[in-house]
Amino acid sequence: MSEPNKSIPAGFVQYLSVEQVSLILGCSTNTVARQFESIEGVIDIGTPGSLHKRRLRRLRIPRQALERYIAERQVSRRRRH
């Protein structure tokens, strides 16, 4: 079976949903949304809230941002030990 990244054209940014990232990281979707909402490159395609409706947040997270997040967490864990 081939890797999914090999079929992606050069220069194409692959975006992941909050649900996909939560499966990769092994945490809840709420945690992913909180951790990634302010990271550069993350797109919020949700709807704004109004007086009688709550905001709907749909984040799309670039694979590179996820990889950077994982790398930074691994470095910070090494420094603690």
Secondary structure as GFF3:
##gff-version 3
##sequence-region A 1 81
A	DSSP	three_ten_helix	4	7	.	.	.	ID=ss1
A	DSSP	beta_strand	15	17	.	.	.	ID=ss2
A	DSSP	alpha_helix	18	25	.	.	.	ID=ss3
A	DSSP	alpha_helix	29	36	.	.	.	ID=ss4
A	DSSP	beta_strand	43	44	.	.	.	ID=ss5
A	DSSP	beta_strand	59	62	.	.	.	ID=ss6
A	DSSP	alpha_helix	63	80	.	.	.	ID=ss7
###
